[in-house]
Amino acid sequence: MRWMSHPPFQVEQLAIVGVGLIGGSIAAAARSRQLAKRILGYGRNPSRLEAACKLGVIDDFGTEPSALKNADLVVICTPVDQIARDVQMALGAIPETALVTDAGSVKGAIVDSVFQNAPRSVQYVPAHPLAGSHLTGFEHSTPTLYVNRMCVITPTSQNRKEDVAAIHQFWRGLGMRTCEMSAEEHDRILALTSHLPHLAAAVVASMVEEPMLEFAAGGYRDTTRVAAGDPGLWTAIFRENRSQMIEAIDRMMRSIGEFRNALATDDTSAMKEFLSSAQRKRERYRDQGQSGE
Amino acid sequence: MRWMSHPPFQVEQLAIVGVGLIGGSIAAAARSRQLAKRILGYGRNPSRLEAACKLGVIDDFGTEPSALKNADLVVICTPVDQIARDVQMALGAIPETALVTDAGSVKGAIVDSVFQNAPRSVQYVPAHPLAGSHLTGFEHSTPTLYVNRMCVITPTSQNRKEDVAAIHQFWRGLGMRTCEMSAEEHDRILALTSHLPHLAAAVVASMVEEPMLEFAAGGYRDTTRVAAGDPGLWTAIFRENRSQMIEAIDRMMRSIGEFRNALATDDTSAMKEFLSSAQRKRERYRDQGQSGE
């Protein structure tokens, strides 16, 4: 791989597999920060990829694995249930000096599948850039989507140190902060910080029928916002993170059950204590200044 | 009561009991729309009320019921667990021609308490203006808080038609839309559109410990936002709307349980159907254009 020996990170050819909002925004950020000399888009739909070329999101595109034969770095940006397959496809197509990373919001199942099955899995360094949008399609790409956001890198013991360092450099080059943890820890944390909030939003949204919407105010609006997210993508996320998600759901149901019990028995101090604890935690988030609030 | 015979609604003296964000915003809107010639603030804390006078939110203030003796309309803006008591206080102090309304987000328990206990309860027309803010205090008052928002009026069979019509005129005079329903229906709907979203937000917030906050993104931020609300106020709301809230919690737990089951048994189509239904409902809300999204 033709890495620059020091930051700033730069490669000859960056390939993006799955040129949607995520892939397109990575391409846009890589271009504006000059992380790659050429950016190749890879996907199934030539007319969409051609449109992305015309818009200047990518320089060129391919729909067959052989298109990746000169890539230095491949970033897999497909839905989580396709990532393991696409990582393996890329590993089979790229030079031995190249690397693969991804943007999947679940890690354990993907990492297990790739490292158990793929011959050259050592060239894959898993990652999850924590940013997104309810918008879809490369037309909404923005080079600033990742600025100051966190990217979690979840290498395995098989990965080479220098490859992991290079992948840190890549995501940092897009303007992100990076950190490392195991895929399992990532999935346990994200179940609570992302996947469970999505389920809660969907459950609340599903309970409010259309005639009631006139009586919804700010609490409904914010709490349910992410329920507008793509059902297919989220079904895949929940399935890929099944065991951590079930544990999180069970904890949530216990917590709701305890509150219900406090309400039914008029245990005012238990109710207030619970709401105060939630308030304190939420205020710490705001105070960290990540929320833009 | 010295109503103008036709809209625009105007009274000589409007009294606001509880001059916080809600009461202050009603005062500010009433002033800017010339609904009252004088606005009186009522509360327990003279120094706060004096500060509200100096800021021009109210013209004068009182801390004893006798201060309300010349009021034409009293709006009770105290926390929901104090409203029934304050309505009764006001009913005992005002002229027989005056009216009382309120801004409480729960109606059944308050209406029952007032109409069972108070001699002049017929002068009380219950209401709930659907707007609010996570901010508190009259310093954050704004005359636009209620513009184009819905106000639900929940009269009883004892209320006089002309009084109910006058209260519609008052809330409309602040820039609101109004509608009428029973207190019970109001509480059933608001349990789903407001109180349950708050509980869900608090439950999700309570599960994310501080070290994890770095890995929270937009889904956590929005879904938990209202969990920053005042624990005392919300404990009171849950208690006042206990039976509807317990029913809503039980429905929510069944819904979560069904999703958990679909996830555990890998029933992909059930998961996707559930998320699609939630998405459709949420998109209808956005399409109604109330959300500002």
Interface residues (C-beta under 8 A of the other chain):
Chain A: L130 A131 G132 S133 R149 M150 V152 C179 I189 L190 L192 T193 S194 L196 P197 H198 L199 A200 A201 A202 V203 V204 A205 S206 M207 V208 E209 E210 M212 L213 E214 F215 A216 A217 G218 G219 Y220 R221 D222 T223 T224 R225 V226 A227 A228 G229 D230 P231 G232 W234 T235 F238 R239 R242 M245 I246 A248 I249 D250 R251 M252 M253 S255 I256 G257 F259 R260 L263 A264 D266 T268 M271 K272 F274 L275 S276 S277 A278 Q279 K281 R282 E283 R284 Y285 R286 Q288 Q290 S291 G292 E293
Chain B: L130 A131 G132 S133 R149 M150 V152 C179 I189 L190 L192 T193 S194 L196 P197 H198 L199 A200 A201 A202 V203 V204 A205 S206 M207 V208 E209 E210 M212 L213 E214 F215 A216 A217 G218 G219 Y220 R221 D222 T223 T224 R225 V226 A227 A228 G229 D230 P231 G232 W234 T235 F238 R239 R242 M245 I246 A248 I249 D250 R251 M252 M253 S255 I256 G257 F259 R260 L263 A264 D266 T268 M271 K272 F274 L275 S276 S277 A278 Q279 K281 R282 E283 R284 Y285 R286 Q288 Q290 S291 G292 E293
